[in-house]
Amino acid sequence: MERSTIVRVHEGLHARPATRFVKLAKGFESDVELVKDGKAVSAKSSVKLMLLAVKENQEVTVRANGADAIEALEALIGYLENPRAGLDDEAEAQSPANDAGQEAAPAPGSVLAAPGGANRLRGVAASEGFAVGPAFAHFPPDIAGQGRMLRAEEIEGEIDRFRTAVGAVQARMDHALAQDSLSAGDRGIVAALRDIAADDSLTGEAEGLIKGGNDAVSAVITAASTIAAEFSAVDDHYLNARADDVHAVGRQICLVLLGQDDVSLENIPEGAILIADDIGAWDLARAPLKRIGGVVCGHGGATSHIAIIARSHGIPAVLGLGDQVNALRTARDVALDGNAGHVIIDPDEATRADFAGRVEAAAKERAGLTIFKTVTPKLADGRIIEVAANIGSLEEIEAAQEAGAMGIGLFRTCL
C-alpha cells in the first residue's frame, strides 16, 4: 500500500531529519520505500534517503509492504507532515532538525586571496568572530590500501574483518552518544555519522569490492569516494557538504582496520587556532572545544557539520580554503576574521594588536550584556517587550537561551 503527501520538514530530509525518519522506519517490520519523481529508495537507509534530495514542499509517496504496513504509513506520513511526529521528546531534543548554513563553499581552486599580500588568505566565513593565537596544525597522514588483490581464500576473512571494524566504529560512536559531555547539537551530528557508518549503501558497496578481490582498506576508500561523489553531484549545498561526512566515516573504519588511532586533538593549547586540510565532525565534536580559539580548514563550507559545531560553540571559523591551507602548515601564529572569511599567516605586531583588541572588545560587550540576561524589559505602561533571537539552525537555540532570548524572532530556513 502507498500514500502521497507534501513534505513539511524544514529544508527537507537532510542528515538529521533523514536519520530520525530512518529510525522511525526501522521500528516497523514492513519493507518501506520513499518515492520522489518516480525514483524509489529504502526508507531504512539514511544515505539513499539523503541522495533522493527530498526538499521541503515537494510531493513524495511512502510505500509499505508487510504486517504493520498501515501503522508504518501513518507514522511516516505523520512525520513528513510534522517534524515532531513519531519520535519521543528525548530523541527530538538530541537531534535538531535544521542545520543549514549561511553560505556555500567556493568551488575547489576558486578561493580568493584576501587583500594585503601573500600571507593573507580568504575562504568561507563559516562562523563569525575574531581570533588570534598560536597555530595548531592538524594534518594526519593520508590512508592508503594495500594495493594488492586478495586470493580467493582470503576474501571471507577480509569481509569478517571489515564487518568487525564497522562494528567497532559504531560502538565508539554509541559510547560517545552515551556521554553527557556532548551538547544536543553535537549529539545529533554524531548520531547522523553513526547512521552513515551503519548504512547498507556504504557497507554494501565496500563488501562488493572486497568480494571482487580488493583489500578492506582499499574497498572502504573507494566506496566512500563513490558515495561522496554522489552527494557532491546533488543540486543542494547542504547535501554537497555531506560528502565530507562520508569520507570522515570511511577514515574511521580504515583506521580500525589498520589498528591505528587518529591524531588526537586533546593536546591543543588554550586559545590555539586549529588548522586542517579536512577534519571530521566526529573528531571535532570530541575535541576540547572550550580551548579552541578558531578553526581554519581547507575543506568545508557554511553548511558543513564543522561550521555548525563551530557556530554552536561560538568558535570563529574560516573554511573552504582549498590547497591554500597548505601555506599554514608551518605557521607559528594565525589571525582569523570569521565575519569576512580572512586568515592572516604570522601577523605582525600591529595586526596582532588589532585582532586582540577586537577579541577583547567582543568579550567585554558579552560580559556587559550578561546583567540583562534575566531582566524582563517593559514599557512605562507595563507592557513586556519580547527580546527574540534570529537563528539559522536549531543548534543555535542553546546560545540564544544562554544570551537570555525570550523566544525565536526569525528562523532563517531559507539559508
N, C-alpha and C positions, 0 to 999 in steps of 0.2 A: 504494500500500500504506500501511497505517497501523498504529500500535501505541499502546496506552494505558499510562500509568504514574502513579504518585503523585509529586508534586514534593517533593524533599527539600532544595532550595536554601533556605538560611536567609532568612526574610522574603519569599521568592518572587522573581519576576522584576521587581525594581525596576531603577533606572537602570543600574548597572554589571553586575549579573548578566545583565540583558537585553542590554547591549552585548556581553558575551562570548558569549552564546547566538547573537546575530545574526552575530557574527564567525565563529563555527563554522559556522552555516548557510550563510553566503556562500561558504564553502570548497567547497561542493558545487554541481554543475551542476543538479541536480534542483530543481524547484519544491517548496518546503517550507511547510507550514502548521502552525500550532498551534491546537488546538480546545479550548475550555472552555465547558461549558454550552451546547453547540450552536452557539457563535459561532466562526468560523474567521478567522484573520488570517495574513498572511505572516510567516513566521519570519525573514525578512530585513529587517524593519522594526522598529527598536527602539521607535519611538513607538507603533505599533499593538500591539506586544507588551506594552509597559507599560500601555497603556489596556485591555488584556484583564484586567488586575489579577489575575494568577496569584499565589496565595499558597502558602506552604509547606503541605504535606499535602493539597493539592487534587489531584483527578484531571484529567489532560489527555490529549489524543490528538495524536500527531505524525503528519502525513500527508506522504508524499513521492512524487513522480512524476517519473521520469527515469532516465537511465542508471546513476546511482550512488545510487539510492533506498535500497537495502539498507544501504550504508555510511552514508548520511545518517541513517537511522533509528537505527542502532546508536550512532553518535556522539552524537546529540542526546538520545536516551533516556538514554544513559550520563551525559550532563551533568546532566540533570534529576534523576537519581537520586543523583548525586555531583558537587557543585560543582567538584571538581578535575578531572573527566574531560574529555578532548578539547582541552585547552589546554596549551601548554608552560609551563614554570616561570616564564619571564620575563613572559609575559602575566599569569599568576596573581599574580606579585609586584607588577605595576604596576596591577592593577585589583582592589582589595579588594572583597570581596563584600557586606559588610553595613555600611550606614552609617545605620542607624535612629537617631533621636534620642531625647530623653527626654520631650518634651512638645510637644503640638500647639500651633500658633499660635492665638491667640484670633481669633474671627471679626471682620471689619472693624467698627470702631466699638465694640468691646467692651473696649478697653483700659482698665484700671483706673488711677486716679491713685494714686501712692504716698503714704503718709501724710506730712504735713508741709508742704503748701502747693502753690501753682501751679507752682513751679519744680521739683517732684518728679514724675516720671512713672514708670509701671510698664508693663513689657512682658513678653515671654517670656524667662525665664532660659535662654539657649541655650548658654552656655559659662561655666563657673564662674571665679571670681577677682574681684579688685578692681582698679580703675584710676582715676587722676585725672590730668588733663592738659589741654593746650590742645585746643580743638575744631578739627577739620579737616572743614569742610563740603564734601560731595561731592554736588552737586545739578546734574548735567549737564542741559542743556536737553532738553525733550521733542522727539521727532521726529514730523514730520507729512508726509503725502504732498502731491503737487502739487494735488490737488483738482480735476483735470480728466480728462475721458475721452479716451483715445487715439483717434487716427484709425486707420482700418484698416491703412494702410500703415506705421504706426509700431509695430504690435504685434510683428512678428517681431523687429525690432531691440531692443525692450524686453525680450523673452524672452531674447535673447542677452546683454543687459546684466545681467539678473538671474542667469543661469547663471554669468557671469563673476564676479559678486560672491560667489555661493555658493562658487565655487572658490577665491576669494581668502581667504575666511574659513576654509575647510578647510585651506588652505596655511598660514595663520598658526597654526592650532592644531597642525598637523603639526610646524611649526617649534618650537613650544613643547614638544611632546612629545619632541622630539629633544634637548632641553637637559637637562643634568644638574642644573639648579637646582631642578626640581620634585621634591617628595617623592613617594613611592609613592602616598600617598593623593590628593594634588593631581593627580597624573598620571592616576589613574583617573577623577577628576571631569572633567578636560579631555577625556579620551577619550570620555566619555559625551556631553559637549556637542558634540564633533565629530560624533558619530553622529547627533545630532538635526539638525545642520546639513545632513547628507548624506541625511537620511531623505526618502523619497518622500512621506510624509504632509504634511510642511511644503512641500517644493518643488513637489509636485504641486498642492496647494491654491493656492499663490501663482501658479503658471503658469496655472491655470484662471481665476483672477481677472484676470490680465493679458490672457488671450485674450478676456475679457469686456469689455476696454477700460480697465481700471484701470492706473494707472502702477505701476511696480515697487515703489516705497516703500509706497504705499497697499496694494498687494496683500500685501506681506510683513507689514505691521502687522495687517491683517485676518486673514490666515492664521494668524499666531502667536496672535492673540487667540482665534480659533476653537478651535485645538488646546489652548491653555492652559485654556480654559473646560471642555473635555472632561476634562482632568486634575483640575480643581477639583471636578468633579461625581462623581469616583470616590470610593467609600466606603473611603478608605485615606489616612491622614495623610501617609505618605511620598510617595505618588503625587500628592497635592494639591500638595506642595512642588515638584514638577517643573514646574508651571505657570510658576514664576519662571525656570526654566532655558530654557523655550521662548521667553519674552519676551526673555531675555538674548541668545539666539542670533539672534532676529529683529532685535534692535537692532544687533548687529554687522553683519548683512547690510545693513541700511539705511544704516549709516554708510559702508560701502564704496560703496554706490550713490550716496550724496551726496558722496563724495570727502572725507569728514571723518574725523578721529580722535577717539575719546572722550577725555574729560578724564582726564589721567594722574594716577596716584597716586604717581608716582616722587618727588615733592617733599614728601611728607608728613613733617612733623618727627618727630624722635625722641620716642617716648612719647605722640604725639598720639592723640586719640580720633576715629576715623573715623565721621562722621555722614552718613547717606544715607537717602533715601526707599527706594531699591532699588539694589542693587549686584549685578552678575552674578558668578557663581562664576569665570568666565573672567577678569574684571578683578581680583578679589581674589587668585586663585591666582598672578597675575603681579606682584602688588604687593610692595614691600619689607616683608614680614611681620614681620621682626625689629624694625622701627621702630614698628610699630603697637601702641599701648598698650591699645586696646579698640575694639570695634565696636558702634555703635548704628544700628539700621535700622528703617524704617517697615514694610517687608515682611519675610516670612520667619518661620520658627519653628525649633524644635529639630531638625526633620528636614530642614531646608533644607541645601543644599550650603555656604552661607555659614557656618552653625553648625558643620558638620562640619570645614570648613577651620579655623575659629577654635579648636575644641576640639583638633584635632590639633597645633596650633602653640602651645597654651597661652595664647590671647588671650581675655580676658573679653569676653563679648558679650551684649547685650540686643537682641532683635529683636521684630518684630510690634507696634511702637508705633502703627501706623496714621497717621492725619493729625496726631497729636500730635507726630510727629517734626519738623514744620514749626516748632515752638517752639524748636528747636535751631539753626535756620538762622543766627541772629545770636549764638549763644552764644560766649563767649570761652573758658570752661573748662567741663569736664564731669567729674563723678564717676560711676562706674557700679559697681553691685554685680551681678556675673554670677551670683551664687548665688541672689539673691532677685528679680532682674529689675528693680531700681530704677535710675533715672537721675536725677541731680541737675544742674540747669542753673545755671551760675555759682555754685558752692558758696561759702559764707562761709569765713572762715579756720578756724573750729573744725571744720567739715566736711572741709575740705581736709586739715587736720592729722590728723583721724581716719582718713581714707582712706589718706593717705600712711603712717600708722602700720601699717595693715593690709597694705599692699603690702610695706612693709619687713619686717614680721614673717613674711610668707609667703616672702619671698626668703631671709631668714635661716634659716628652717626648711628650705627646699630645700637651701641651701648646707650646713647642718649634717648633713643626711642623706646627702650625697654620699660621705662617708667610709665609709658602709656599703654602697655600691653593689657592690663586688667581694667583700664579706665573705659567706662561706657560713655561715649560722647553724647551730649544732649544740647538742644537749643534752649534758649532762655525760657520758653514756654513748656519745657519738659519733654518735648518730642525727641526720640532717640535717633541719632544719625548712625546708620549702619556703615561700618568700615569693612569692605569686602575685598577679596584678593582676585586678581586676574591670573589664571593659570593656563598652562598648555598641556598638562598631563596630571593624572591623579597622584603621581609621586610627589608633586609639589604641595599637596594638601598638608602634609606634616610641617613643612616650612611655613606655610600660611598660618597654621594653628600656633606655631612657635612665635610667630610675629604678632599674634593677637587678633587675627582676622575673625570677623563675626560670621563670615559666610563667603560664598564664591560669587563675585560680581560678573565675571566673564570667563567662560571655559572655552578656550580657543581651539575647538575641534577642527578648525579649518587648517591648522598648521600641519 
